Amino acid sequence: MTKIDQVEIAQIDIAPKVRRTDAIQSFVTQETVLVTLRCDDGSAGTGYTYTIGTGGSSIVALLRDHLAPRLIGRDPQSYEAIWRDLFFHTHATAVGAITSLALAAIDTALWDRNCRAASLPLWRMAGGAKSRVPLYTTEGGWLHLEPGDLVEQTLAAKAEGFLGAKVKVGKPHVAQDMARLSAVRDAVGADFELMVDANQSMSLSEAIRRARQYAELDLAWFEEPMPAEHVAAHAQLLASTSVPIAVGESMYHLSQFGEYMRQDACSIVQADVARVGGITPWLKIAHLAEAHNLAMCPHFLMELHVSLCAAVPNSRWVEYIPQLDDLTTSRLRIENGHALAPETPGIGIEWDADQLKARRKFDPIVI
């Protein structure tokens, strides 16, 4: 039996490509925590996780002190057993963001190793439902942009071949949101998908009010209108509007998604592979969503989500926000507005060793 005999932990901080703002925060830096697993047969795999500005050192500490030592001597193919063991080992801090983010770094490394050992790309090993997924962009829709700039950037995205674009909402008054959105809709036409994202900034009454205004714009979805813990409020909102309601980027465990589905509180599921604890739980969420006839449109991490979306039949969109270009030699391949699933063995990401070494925040921790 192959065994894990070494775990390496590193952190690299990456500045965003453009200024990114929404209704509650700014994207300051991507703290990227990497885990590389090495096995006694010479095989290896690298996984990663991230934050948008705080918490990276806490993830590193949890990995170093509590999770990585428990991997030594384990069979890398037993990722289900490993995930559950690590989850319950840290049960006092679960379900929570730091624990899930740390688990994701390990789980994605296990999948990377196992896919490489099998000479298969992730999307085929995890299901192989399709080889391409429609692509929309968020990179031009930030809240600080004036209507003219917003229109210009969305038109440019359409000209580049994107099939949709997301626009941040949550201005102080609904009229301000509508002015921005209406300008974009008029410019791009009815055949281009528009999504809006409030980043959990609204109360139930305000979300209902704004959804009624947004409905005339034929939106693909209204994302994170309220704090994710308010499941019943989302159910009330969904029952009051024809606009699809999307949730998931601020949820950290399969059971939370299950509760949304049980209460008919969402239309679209946006599980983030890092924030739910890795590929193993992400696939369970996707299959649960399929059972409820719901689409998967994951949040961020396009370099990894393209393979997961290609693995399952109920994926609808990949979100375009480039962030790893400075650390990788691989690139997201795009054709006719679709993201193409990588065919190389592993999770589809080829790290640039020289850049990782040059940009690392500290010398790698080796367990």
C-alpha positions as CSV (number, residue, x, y, z in Angstrom):
1,M,0.0,0.0,0.0
2,T,1.3,3.4,-0.9
3,K,1.7,5.7,2.1
4,I,2.1,9.5,2.6
5,D,5.5,10.1,4.0
6,Q,5.8,13.9,3.8
7,V,3.6,17.0,3.9
8,E,4.9,20.4,2.8
9,I,3.0,23.7,3.7
10,A,3.6,27.1,2.1
11,Q,1.8,30.4,1.7
12,I,2.0,32.9,-1.2
13,D,0.1,36.2,-1.1
14,I,-1.2,37.5,-4.5
15,A,-2.5,41.0,-5.2
16,P,-5.8,41.2,-7.2
17,K,-5.5,42.0,-10.9
18,V,-7.9,45.0,-10.6
19,R,-9.6,46.9,-7.7
20,R,-12.4,44.6,-6.4
21,T,-15.1,46.1,-4.2
22,D,-18.6,44.9,-3.3
23,A,-21.3,46.0,-0.8
24,I,-19.5,44.9,2.3
25,Q,-15.8,44.6,1.6
26,S,-12.8,44.9,-0.7
27,F,-10.7,42.0,-2.0
28,V,-7.3,43.0,-0.5
29,T,-5.1,40.1,-1.2
30,Q,-5.4,36.4,-1.9
31,E,-3.6,34.5,0.8
32,T,-2.9,31.2,-1.0
33,V,-2.0,28.3,1.2
34,L,-0.5,25.3,-0.6
35,V,-0.1,21.7,0.6
36,T,2.1,19.2,-1.2
37,L,1.8,15.6,-0.3
38,R,4.7,13.2,-1.1
39,C,4.3,9.4,-1.0
40,D,6.7,6.5,-0.6
41,D,6.3,5.4,-4.2
42,G,7.5,8.8,-5.5
43,S,4.1,10.2,-6.3
44,A,3.0,13.6,-5.2
45,G,0.1,16.0,-5.4
46,T,-0.4,19.7,-4.6
47,G,-3.6,21.3,-3.4
48,Y,-4.5,24.8,-2.2
49,T,-6.9,27.0,-0.5
50,Y,-7.3,30.8,-0.1
51,T,-8.6,33.8,1.8
52,I,-9.3,37.3,0.5
53,G,-7.1,39.1,3.0
54,T,-7.3,37.6,6.6
55,G,-6.9,34.2,8.1
56,G,-4.1,32.7,6.1
57,S,-1.8,32.3,9.1
58,S,-4.6,30.6,11.0
59,I,-5.0,28.0,8.2
60,V,-1.3,27.4,8.2
61,A,-1.3,26.9,12.0
62,L,-4.2,24.4,11.8
63,L,-2.5,22.4,9.1
64,R,0.9,22.4,10.8
65,D,-0.2,21.7,14.3
66,H,-3.2,19.4,13.9
67,L,-4.0,18.1,10.4
68,A,-0.8,17.5,8.5
69,P,0.8,15.2,11.2
70,R,-2.2,12.9,10.9
71,L,-1.6,12.3,7.2
72,I,1.8,10.6,7.7
73,G,1.5,6.8,7.0
74,R,-2.0,7.1,5.4
75,D,-3.1,5.7,2.1
76,P,-3.6,8.7,-0.2
77,Q,-6.4,6.9,-2.1
78,S,-8.5,6.8,1.1
79,Y,-9.6,10.5,0.8
80,E,-13.1,9.8,2.1
81,A,-11.7,8.2,5.3
82,I,-9.0,10.9,5.6
83,W,-11.5,13.7,5.2
84,R,-13.8,12.4,7.9
85,D,-11.0,11.6,10.3
86,L,-9.6,15.2,10.0
87,F,-13.0,16.7,10.2
88,F,-13.9,15.0,13.4
89,H,-10.4,15.5,14.8
90,T,-11.1,19.2,14.6
91,H,-14.8,18.9,15.5
92,A,-14.5,21.7,18.1
93,T,-13.8,24.2,15.3
94,A,-16.2,22.8,12.7
95,V,-18.3,23.7,10.9
96,G,-16.3,26.9,10.3
97,A,-14.4,28.7,7.6
98,I,-10.8,28.1,8.9
99,T,-11.3,24.4,9.3
100,S,-13.0,23.9,6.0
101,L,-10.4,26.0,4.2
102,A,-7.6,23.9,5.8
103,L,-9.3,20.6,4.9
104,A,-9.6,21.8,1.3
105,A,-5.9,22.3,0.9
106,I,-5.4,18.6,1.9
107,D,-8.3,17.2,0.0
108,T,-7.3,18.9,-3.3
109,A,-3.8,17.7,-2.8
110,L,-5.0,14.1,-2.4
111,W,-7.2,14.3,-5.5
112,D,-4.2,15.8,-7.5
113,R,-2.0,13.0,-6.4
114,N,-4.6,10.3,-7.2
115,C,-5.5,11.8,-10.6
116,R,-1.8,12.0,-11.5
117,A,-1.2,8.4,-10.3
118,A,-4.2,7.3,-12.5
119,S,-3.0,9.4,-15.5
120,L,-6.5,11.1,-15.5
121,P,-7.6,14.7,-15.4
122,L,-9.8,15.5,-12.5
123,W,-13.0,16.1,-14.5
124,R,-12.8,12.6,-16.0
125,M,-11.9,10.9,-12.7
126,A,-14.8,12.7,-10.9
127,G,-17.5,11.9,-13.4
128,G,-16.7,13.1,-16.9
129,A,-20.1,14.7,-17.6
130,K,-18.9,17.2,-20.3
131,S,-15.8,18.7,-21.6
132,R,-16.8,22.4,-21.6
133,V,-18.9,24.8,-19.5
134,P,-20.3,28.3,-20.3
135,L,-18.3,31.1,-18.9
136,Y,-19.3,34.5,-17.4
137,T,-17.1,37.2,-16.0
138,T,-17.2,39.1,-12.7
139,E,-14.0,41.1,-13.3
140,G,-15.7,44.1,-14.8
141,G,-18.7,44.5,-12.5
142,W,-17.3,45.9,-9.2
143,L,-19.4,48.2,-7.1
144,H,-17.2,51.2,-7.2
145,L,-17.5,51.5,-11.0
146,E,-19.5,54.4,-12.5
147,P,-22.3,53.4,-14.9
148,G,-20.3,54.5,-18.0
149,D,-17.3,52.4,-17.0
150,L,-19.5,49.5,-16.1
151,V,-21.2,49.6,-19.5
152,E,-17.8,49.9,-21.3
153,Q,-16.3,46.9,-19.4
154,T,-19.4,44.7,-19.9
155,L,-19.5,45.5,-23.6
156,A,-15.9,44.6,-23.8
157,A,-16.6,41.3,-22.1
158,K,-19.3,40.5,-24.6
159,A,-17.0,41.4,-27.5
160,E,-14.4,39.0,-26.0
161,G,-16.9,36.2,-26.2
162,F,-18.1,35.9,-22.6
163,L,-21.8,34.7,-22.5
164,G,-22.6,36.7,-19.3
165,A,-21.4,39.1,-16.7
166,K,-22.0,39.7,-13.0
167,V,-22.6,43.2,-11.6
168,K,-22.3,44.0,-7.9
169,V,-25.3,45.6,-6.3
170,G,-26.1,47.1,-2.9
171,K,-25.8,50.9,-3.5
172,P,-27.5,53.0,-0.8
173,H,-30.7,53.3,-2.8
174,V,-32.3,50.8,-5.2
175,A,-32.6,53.6,-7.8
176,Q,-28.8,53.7,-7.9
177,D,-28.6,49.9,-8.5
178,M,-31.3,50.2,-11.2
179,A,-29.5,53.0,-13.0
180,R,-26.4,51.0,-13.3
181,L,-28.1,47.7,-14.2
182,S,-30.5,49.3,-16.7
183,A,-27.6,51.0,-18.5
184,V,-25.8,47.7,-18.8
185,R,-28.9,45.8,-20.0
186,D,-29.7,48.5,-22.6
187,A,-26.1,48.3,-23.9
188,V,-25.6,44.5,-24.1
189,G,-29.1,43.5,-25.2
190,A,-31.5,40.8,-24.1
191,D,-29.4,37.8,-25.3
192,F,-26.5,38.4,-22.9
193,E,-26.9,37.0,-19.4
194,L,-26.6,39.4,-16.4
195,M,-26.2,38.3,-12.8
196,V,-26.2,40.5,-9.7
197,D,-24.5,40.0,-6.4
198,A,-25.3,41.8,-3.1
199,N,-22.7,40.0,-1.0
200,Q,-25.1,39.4,2.0
201,S,-25.7,43.1,2.5
202,M,-29.5,43.3,2.7
203,S,-32.3,42.7,5.1
204,L,-35.3,40.5,4.0
205,S,-37.5,43.5,3.3
206,E,-34.9,45.3,1.3
207,A,-34.1,42.2,-0.7
208,I,-37.7,41.7,-1.6
209,R,-38.0,45.4,-2.6
210,R,-34.9,45.2,-4.8
211,A,-35.8,41.9,-6.3
212,R,-39.1,43.3,-7.5
213,Q,-37.2,46.1,-9.3
214,Y,-34.6,43.8,-10.7
215,A,-37.2,41.4,-12.2
216,E,-37.8,43.7,-15.2
217,L,-34.2,43.2,-16.2
218,D,-34.5,39.4,-16.7
219,L,-31.5,38.5,-14.6
220,A,-29.9,35.1,-14.5
221,W,-29.8,35.3,-10.7
222,F,-29.7,37.5,-7.6
223,E,-26.7,36.3,-5.5
224,E,-26.2,36.3,-1.8
225,P,-28.9,38.9,-1.0
226,M,-28.8,38.3,2.7
227,P,-26.5,36.7,5.3
228,A,-26.2,32.9,4.6
229,E,-27.3,31.8,8.0
230,H,-30.9,33.2,7.4
231,V,-32.3,30.2,5.5
232,A,-35.9,30.9,6.1
233,A,-35.5,34.5,4.9
234,H,-34.1,33.2,1.6
235,A,-37.1,30.9,1.3
236,Q,-39.4,33.9,1.8
237,L,-37.5,35.9,-0.7
238,L,-37.6,33.1,-3.3
239,A,-41.3,32.7,-2.9
240,S,-41.9,36.4,-3.5
241,T,-40.0,36.8,-6.7
242,S,-39.4,35.4,-10.2
243,V,-35.7,36.2,-10.0
244,P,-33.6,33.1,-9.3
245,I,-31.8,33.3,-5.9
246,A,-28.2,32.0,-5.8
247,V,-26.4,31.1,-2.6
248,G,-23.4,29.1,-1.4
249,E,-20.1,31.0,-1.4
250,S,-20.5,31.7,2.4
251,M,-21.5,28.1,3.4
252,Y,-19.0,25.6,4.7
253,H,-20.6,22.2,4.9
254,L,-22.8,19.8,3.0
255,S,-25.5,20.0,5.7
256,Q,-26.0,23.7,5.2
257,F,-26.7,23.2,1.5
258,G,-29.0,20.4,2.4
259,E,-31.0,22.7,4.6
260,Y,-31.4,25.3,1.9
261,M,-32.6,22.7,-0.5
262,R,-35.0,21.2,2.1
263,Q,-36.6,24.6,2.7
264,D,-36.8,25.6,-1.0
265,A,-34.6,28.6,-0.2
266,C,-32.4,28.8,-3.4
267,S,-32.5,28.4,-7.1
268,I,-28.8,28.1,-7.8
269,V,-26.0,26.5,-5.8
270,Q,-22.6,28.2,-5.6
271,A,-20.5,25.9,-3.5
272,D,-16.8,27.1,-3.4
273,V,-14.5,24.1,-3.4
274,A,-12.1,25.7,-0.9
275,R,-14.8,26.9,1.5
276,V,-16.7,23.6,1.7
277,G,-13.6,21.6,2.5
278,G,-12.4,20.3,-0.8
279,I,-13.4,18.2,-3.8
280,T,-14.8,15.3,-1.8
281,P,-17.6,17.4,-0.2
282,W,-18.1,19.6,-3.3
283,L,-19.1,16.6,-5.4
284,K,-21.6,15.5,-2.7
285,I,-23.1,19.0,-2.8
286,A,-23.3,18.9,-6.6
287,H,-25.1,15.5,-6.6
288,L,-27.4,16.7,-3.9
289,A,-28.3,19.7,-6.0
290,E,-28.9,17.5,-9.0
291,A,-31.3,15.5,-6.9
292,H,-33.2,18.7,-6.3
293,N,-33.0,19.8,-9.9
294,L,-30.8,22.7,-9.1
295,A,-27.8,24.1,-11.1
296,M,-24.2,24.3,-9.8
297,C,-22.6,27.7,-10.6
298,P,-19.5,27.7,-8.2
299,H,-17.9,30.8,-6.7
300,F,-14.4,31.9,-7.8
301,L,-11.4,29.5,-8.3
302,M,-12.1,29.1,-12.0
303,E,-8.8,27.1,-12.4
304,L,-10.2,24.3,-10.3
305,H,-13.9,24.7,-10.7
306,V,-13.7,24.3,-14.5
307,S,-12.8,20.6,-13.9
308,L,-15.5,20.1,-11.2
309,C,-18.2,21.7,-13.4
310,A,-17.1,19.4,-16.3
311,A,-17.4,16.4,-13.9
312,V,-21.1,16.8,-13.1
313,P,-24.2,17.1,-15.3
314,N,-26.0,19.9,-13.5
315,S,-23.3,22.6,-13.7
316,R,-24.3,25.7,-15.6
317,W,-21.6,28.3,-15.4
318,V,-17.9,28.8,-14.5
319,E,-17.1,32.3,-13.0
320,Y,-14.1,34.1,-14.7
321,I,-11.9,35.9,-12.2
322,P,-8.2,35.4,-13.1
323,Q,-6.0,35.1,-10.0
324,L,-3.4,32.4,-10.3
325,D,-1.7,33.5,-13.6
326,D,1.4,34.7,-11.7
327,L,1.9,31.4,-9.9
328,T,1.1,28.9,-12.7
329,T,2.2,27.8,-16.1
330,S,-1.2,26.5,-17.0
331,R,-4.1,28.7,-18.2
332,L,-7.8,28.4,-18.4
333,R,-8.6,27.6,-22.0
334,I,-11.6,29.4,-23.5
335,E,-13.4,28.7,-26.8
336,N,-16.7,30.2,-28.0
337,G,-17.6,31.5,-24.6
338,H,-16.9,28.2,-22.9
339,A,-14.2,27.1,-20.4
340,L,-12.6,23.9,-21.6
341,A,-11.8,21.2,-19.1
342,P,-8.0,20.5,-18.8
343,E,-6.9,17.1,-20.2
344,T,-3.6,16.9,-18.2
345,P,-3.5,14.5,-15.3
346,G,-4.2,16.0,-11.9
347,I,-6.5,18.8,-10.8
348,G,-5.7,20.9,-13.9
349,I,-3.2,23.3,-12.3
350,E,0.5,23.3,-13.1
351,W,2.4,25.4,-10.5
352,D,5.4,27.5,-11.5
353,A,8.1,26.3,-9.0
354,D,10.3,29.3,-9.5
355,Q,7.5,31.8,-8.8
356,L,6.3,29.8,-5.8
357,K,9.8,29.9,-4.4
358,A,10.3,33.6,-5.1
359,R,6.9,34.7,-3.7
360,R,6.6,32.5,-0.6
361,K,5.8,34.2,2.6
362,F,8.0,31.9,4.7
363,D,10.3,28.8,4.1
364,P,8.1,25.8,3.5
365,I,7.0,23.9,6.6
366,V,7.8,20.2,6.2
367,I,6.1,17.5,8.3
